[in-house]
């Protein structure tokens, strides 16, 4: 990459995020003409156009779509490095980088953030919603302060702090023949149309393994990348779904029903995982304490 400053990288990232030079200038607290000049300088240094400009909108070119994730990664690495230096100097970081299972961002993590920010209002939390394997990679590579993931064996690189247990439930449309059941077995799902998540996800792997062991055929009618969208599809009557209790939908309209999956039930232990080579900051420890309290509250209310 050419010799570009962090200010230049932040400028092009802001334009890409807002798809507007005017909005980017407001975000960066500078003039629109200054933003335009900076983008032109970056494009000249790279030898490519990053944006297609019209009178109505700004959009990324193919080269821009390649460059922006790289610029974001560089800025993130600089932020992590700066935080590491602050820790070494005995100062608390202004940012906390956390990798987290997607399902936990439904309710558990937001509840923990409320408590955390009451104590640390000036710390920005950069939350990466990830699949299990990517969380562990982020922790090993030092890309995050810690991860929130399913339990894996401890090793020389990664330490685990128990948070709580997540049990899996079935969500079905109200009026479905399984809606009135006190619990549902894996056999009850034989042949049912399923709204599922990608095969690479931990939820899908466990469910498919349980079905295989029970001799059950699951009909994955719709497969989504993000588990947090599953309940919307169930509401439309497109099928039933298996989700962790941590993402129990708030369904004021009563369009769906949440039924425990028993027996054998699917349960996973949730842990905070962190590198043994990096000491946790005071802010990180406080966030972990808030997470533990959020898990306990969810268990008491579940």
Backbone torsions as a table, in degrees:
resi	resn	phi	psi	omega
1	UNK	NA	138.4	175.2
2	UNK	-58.0	167.5	-177.9
3	UNK	-75.7	90.3	-178.7
4	UNK	-109.9	143.3	-179.9
5	UNK	-83.4	161.5	176.2
6	UNK	-63.0	-33.4	178.0
7	UNK	-62.9	-41.7	178.4
8	UNK	-65.7	-42.4	179.1
9	UNK	-63.5	-43.5	179.3
10	UNK	-62.6	-34.6	-178.9
11	UNK	-66.3	-49.5	-178.6
12	UNK	-67.5	-34.2	177.3
13	UNK	-65.6	-39.8	178.8
14	UNK	-65.4	-42.1	177.8
15	UNK	-62.6	-41.4	179.2
16	UNK	-65.1	-39.3	-177.6
17	UNK	-67.0	-43.8	-174.7
18	UNK	-93.8	-11.6	-176.2
19	UNK	52.5	39.9	-176.6
20	UNK	-163.3	131.3	175.0
21	UNK	-71.1	-36.0	-179.3
22	UNK	-66.0	-47.8	179.7
23	UNK	-64.6	-37.9	178.6
24	UNK	-64.9	-39.4	179.5
25	UNK	-64.8	-37.1	177.5
26	UNK	-66.4	-41.0	179.4
27	UNK	-64.6	-40.1	-176.5
28	UNK	-88.8	-4.4	-179.9
29	UNK	57.1	51.6	176.6
30	UNK	-143.5	-179.4	-177.6
31	UNK	-84.0	156.4	178.6
32	UNK	-63.2	-37.5	179.8
33	UNK	-65.7	-34.9	177.9
34	UNK	-66.4	-39.8	176.9
35	UNK	-62.6	-45.7	-179.6
36	UNK	-61.2	-43.5	179.4
37	UNK	-63.2	-41.4	-179.1
38	UNK	-63.7	-43.8	179.3
39	UNK	-61.7	-42.0	179.3
40	UNK	-63.1	-39.1	177.9
41	UNK	-64.2	-42.0	178.6
42	UNK	-64.3	-44.7	179.6
43	UNK	-62.3	-38.7	178.5
44	UNK	-65.8	-41.4	-179.9
45	UNK	-65.2	-36.6	-178.9
46	UNK	-82.2	-25.4	-177.8
47	UNK	79.8	19.1	179.3
48	UNK	-141.9	160.4	172.6
49	UNK	-90.1	130.4	179.7
50	UNK	-92.4	-26.4	-173.7
51	UNK	-131.9	142.7	166.2
52	UNK	-94.0	126.0	-176.0
53	UNK	-111.7	129.3	171.5
54	UNK	-127.4	177.2	179.6
55	UNK	-69.3	-20.7	-175.5
56	UNK	-103.9	-29.8	-174.7
57	UNK	-154.7	166.5	175.1
58	UNK	-121.4	130.2	-180.0
59	UNK	-134.4	155.9	-178.6
60	UNK	-75.7	139.9	169.7
61	UNK	-80.0	169.2	174.3
62	UNK	-54.1	-39.8	177.2
63	UNK	-65.2	-38.0	177.9
64	UNK	-62.9	-40.0	179.3
65	UNK	-65.3	-27.6	175.9
66	UNK	-78.4	-37.8	-172.0
67	UNK	-78.9	-38.6	-173.4
68	UNK	-59.3	-46.9	177.3
69	UNK	-59.1	-35.5	178.0
70	UNK	-65.9	-44.0	178.6
71	UNK	-62.1	-41.8	179.1
72	UNK	-62.6	-39.1	180.0
73	UNK	-65.1	-42.6	179.0
74	UNK	-61.4	-45.8	179.6
75	UNK	-63.3	-37.7	178.8
76	UNK	-66.3	-42.6	179.1
77	UNK	-63.7	-38.4	177.6
78	UNK	-63.3	-41.3	178.3
79	UNK	-63.3	-42.2	177.9
80	UNK	-63.2	-42.6	179.4
81	UNK	-62.8	-41.1	179.1
82	UNK	-64.1	-39.8	178.2
83	UNK	-65.0	-38.5	178.7
84	UNK	-63.0	-38.7	178.2
85	UNK	-66.3	-39.1	178.1
86	UNK	-63.3	-41.3	178.6
87	UNK	-61.6	-44.2	-179.1
88	UNK	-62.9	-30.3	179.9
89	UNK	-88.2	2.0	178.3
90	UNK	84.1	11.1	178.4
91	UNK	-102.2	149.8	180.0
92	UNK	-78.7	145.1	-179.9
93	UNK	-71.2	154.4	175.2
94	UNK	-91.1	-9.9	177.9
95	UNK	-132.3	148.5	177.0
96	UNK	-127.6	122.2	-178.4
97	UNK	-100.7	124.1	-175.2
98	UNK	-133.4	129.7	172.0
99	UNK	-100.9	136.8	-168.7
100	UNK	-145.4	142.8	171.0
101	UNK	-57.1	137.9	-174.7
102	UNK	-58.6	-40.9	-175.9
103	UNK	-62.4	-30.2	-176.7
104	UNK	-75.3	-14.3	178.2
105	UNK	-80.0	-2.2	-179.7
106	UNK	-71.2	-43.5	-175.9
107	UNK	-147.0	-43.5	-173.5
108	UNK	-61.2	-53.3	-177.0
109	UNK	-66.0	-43.7	175.7
110	UNK	-57.8	-39.4	178.4
111	UNK	-63.7	-40.4	178.6
112	UNK	-67.1	-36.3	-179.8
113	UNK	-64.9	-36.1	178.2
114	UNK	-59.2	-47.8	179.9
115	UNK	-68.2	-39.8	-178.4
116	UNK	-64.1	-46.1	-176.8
117	UNK	-71.5	-19.0	173.0
118	UNK	-66.7	-29.0	-179.5
119	UNK	-96.8	-33.0	-177.1
120	UNK	-126.7	69.3	-174.0
121	UNK	-67.4	-20.8	-175.5
122	UNK	-96.2	-0.5	-178.8
123	UNK	-93.5	123.0	176.6
124	UNK	-84.2	129.8	178.0
125	UNK	-100.3	118.7	176.7
126	UNK	-96.5	108.4	-172.0
127	UNK	-104.4	120.4	175.9
128	UNK	-100.6	117.9	176.9
129	UNK	-87.7	115.1	-168.3
130	UNK	-135.9	161.6	167.2
131	UNK	-80.0	161.2	-173.2
132	UNK	-50.2	-52.0	-175.0
133	UNK	-62.3	-37.1	-179.3
134	UNK	-69.8	-33.2	176.7
135	UNK	-61.5	-47.4	-179.2
136	UNK	-63.6	-38.0	177.1
137	UNK	-62.9	-43.6	179.5
138	UNK	-59.9	-40.8	-179.3
139	UNK	-67.4	-46.2	-179.4
140	UNK	-60.9	-39.2	-175.7
141	UNK	-83.1	-4.8	-179.7
142	UNK	75.0	19.2	-179.4
143	UNK	-78.1	-15.3	179.4
144	UNK	-135.8	160.8	175.3
145	UNK	-71.6	-38.7	175.1
146	UNK	-163.1	167.3	177.3
147	UNK	-121.9	158.8	174.8
148	UNK	-120.5	113.3	-167.8
149	UNK	-147.6	179.1	171.8
150	UNK	-74.5	151.6	-178.6
151	UNK	-60.4	132.9	170.6
152	UNK	-131.8	161.5	-179.9
153	UNK	-59.5	139.1	175.8
154	UNK	-68.6	152.6	177.7
155	UNK	-144.7	-172.5	-176.7
156	UNK	-68.5	-20.6	-176.5
157	UNK	-95.3	-39.7	-169.7
158	UNK	-119.5	131.2	174.5
159	UNK	-104.0	152.8	-177.0
160	UNK	-121.1	138.7	174.6
161	UNK	-121.5	114.6	-177.5
162	UNK	-62.0	138.0	177.3
163	UNK	-111.7	-44.8	-177.1
164	UNK	168.5	-174.2	-177.7
165	UNK	-115.0	139.5	177.7
166	UNK	-116.4	120.8	177.6
167	UNK	-101.1	148.9	-177.5
168	UNK	-97.1	143.8	-180.0
169	UNK	-127.8	165.8	175.2
170	UNK	-106.2	132.0	172.8
171	UNK	-107.8	132.8	-177.0
172	UNK	-133.0	153.9	175.4
173	UNK	-65.6	143.7	174.6
174	UNK	-60.5	134.9	-175.7
175	UNK	97.6	-13.1	175.6
176	UNK	-66.8	151.5	-175.0
177	UNK	-67.1	-16.0	177.2
178	UNK	-92.9	-6.7	-171.8
179	UNK	-66.4	-29.3	-176.5
180	UNK	-88.7	-0.8	-177.3
181	UNK	-76.9	145.7	175.9
182	UNK	-72.8	-28.0	176.0
183	UNK	-156.7	164.3	-179.1
184	UNK	-127.9	139.4	175.5
185	UNK	-99.3	165.6	177.9
186	UNK	-62.9	-31.6	178.8
187	UNK	-64.3	-31.0	179.2
188	UNK	-66.2	-17.4	-178.4
189	UNK	-93.1	-0.1	-179.8
190	UNK	-59.0	117.3	177.8
191	UNK	83.0	-7.5	179.4
192	UNK	-69.2	144.0	173.1
193	UNK	-69.7	126.4	-174.9
194	UNK	-111.9	138.9	166.0
195	UNK	-97.8	112.1	-168.0
196	UNK	-122.0	171.0	175.5
197	UNK	-107.0	169.6	-173.3
198	UNK	-56.8	144.9	-179.4
199	UNK	-56.9	-23.6	-179.3
200	UNK	-75.6	-14.5	-176.9
201	UNK	-76.1	152.1	-179.2
202	UNK	-63.6	-38.7	179.9
203	UNK	-59.8	-48.9	-178.0
204	UNK	-64.4	-42.1	-179.1
205	UNK	-62.2	-43.8	-179.5
206	UNK	-65.9	-41.7	-178.7
207	UNK	-65.3	-45.2	179.8
208	UNK	-64.0	-37.5	179.2
209	UNK	-66.9	-42.0	178.1
210	UNK	-62.8	-41.7	179.4
211	UNK	-65.5	-41.5	179.8
212	UNK	-62.7	-44.3	179.4
213	UNK	-62.7	-31.6	-177.9
214	UNK	-91.5	-1.2	-178.8
215	UNK	69.9	30.8	-176.7
216	UNK	-103.6	139.7	176.5
217	UNK	-101.1	117.5	178.2
218	UNK	-95.9	133.8	179.6
219	UNK	-99.6	95.7	179.7
220	UNK	-79.0	89.5	-175.2
221	UNK	-75.1	-38.1	179.5
222	UNK	-134.3	131.0	178.4
223	UNK	-119.3	128.6	-177.1
224	UNK	-116.4	154.7	176.3
225	UNK	-75.4	-34.6	-171.9
226	UNK	-116.7	123.7	-177.3
227	UNK	-66.5	-24.9	-177.6
228	UNK	-69.9	-9.4	178.3
229	UNK	-98.1	-6.4	-172.6
230	UNK	-58.4	-44.2	-174.7
231	UNK	-63.2	-27.9	178.5
232	UNK	-64.7	-37.6	-179.9
233	UNK	-74.5	-35.3	176.1
234	UNK	-64.1	-40.4	178.2
235	UNK	-56.7	-31.5	-178.9
236	UNK	-82.0	-0.2	178.5
237	UNK	79.5	21.1	-177.1
238	UNK	-83.8	-5.4	178.4
239	UNK	153.9	-172.4	175.9
240	UNK	-110.6	164.9	-177.0
241	UNK	-144.4	153.8	173.8
242	UNK	-108.8	124.6	-176.7
243	UNK	-136.8	157.0	174.6
244	UNK	-69.2	150.5	178.2
245	UNK	-62.0	-25.0	-179.0
246	UNK	-65.0	-17.1	178.6
247	UNK	-115.8	35.7	178.0
248	UNK	-58.0	121.5	-175.4
249	UNK	-67.4	144.6	170.4
250	UNK	-85.3	107.2	-171.6
251	UNK	-120.6	75.3	-177.2
252	UNK	-62.4	-30.4	-177.8
253	UNK	-78.8	-10.8	178.4
254	UNK	71.2	28.7	-176.6
255	UNK	-80.4	-20.2	179.7
256	UNK	-132.5	160.7	-178.4
257	UNK	-125.1	142.1	-174.9
258	UNK	-109.4	112.9	-172.8
259	UNK	-122.1	128.2	179.1
260	UNK	-58.9	142.4	175.5
261	UNK	-94.2	108.4	-176.6
262	UNK	-142.0	170.3	-61.5
263	UNK	-83.0	165.3	-9.8
264	UNK	-74.2	139.9	-176.1
265	UNK	-84.1	156.8	172.6
266	UNK	-95.8	121.9	178.5
267	UNK	-136.8	142.4	175.5
268	UNK	-132.8	145.0	174.7
269	UNK	-89.5	128.8	179.3
270	UNK	-98.6	134.7	-178.1
271	UNK	-133.9	157.6	164.0
272	UNK	-93.0	128.8	178.7
273	UNK	-116.7	137.6	-178.8
274	UNK	-146.4	158.1	-179.0
275	UNK	-70.8	136.4	176.5
276	UNK	-71.3	-17.1	-176.2
277	UNK	-87.9	-10.0	-177.6
278	UNK	-121.8	124.4	178.0
279	UNK	-71.0	140.2	176.7
280	UNK	-74.5	136.7	177.4
281	UNK	-74.8	167.1	175.9
282	UNK	-60.2	-37.9	178.3
283	UNK	-64.5	-42.9	179.2
284	UNK	-62.5	-42.6	179.5
285	UNK	-63.1	-40.3	178.6
286	UNK	-65.0	-40.0	178.1
287	UNK	-64.9	-41.0	178.4
288	UNK	-62.6	-40.8	176.4
289	UNK	-61.7	-40.2	178.9
290	UNK	-66.7	-36.2	176.3
291	UNK	-63.1	-44.4	-180.0
292	UNK	-61.1	-41.3	178.3
293	UNK	-65.8	-37.4	179.1
294	UNK	-66.3	-39.8	175.9
295	UNK	-63.4	-43.4	179.3
296	UNK	-62.8	-41.3	179.0
297	UNK	-65.5	-39.5	179.2
298	UNK	-65.8	-37.2	178.1
299	UNK	-68.0	-36.3	179.6
300	UNK	-70.9	-29.7	-177.8
301	UNK	-94.6	-7.0	-173.3
302	UNK	-78.8	NA	NA
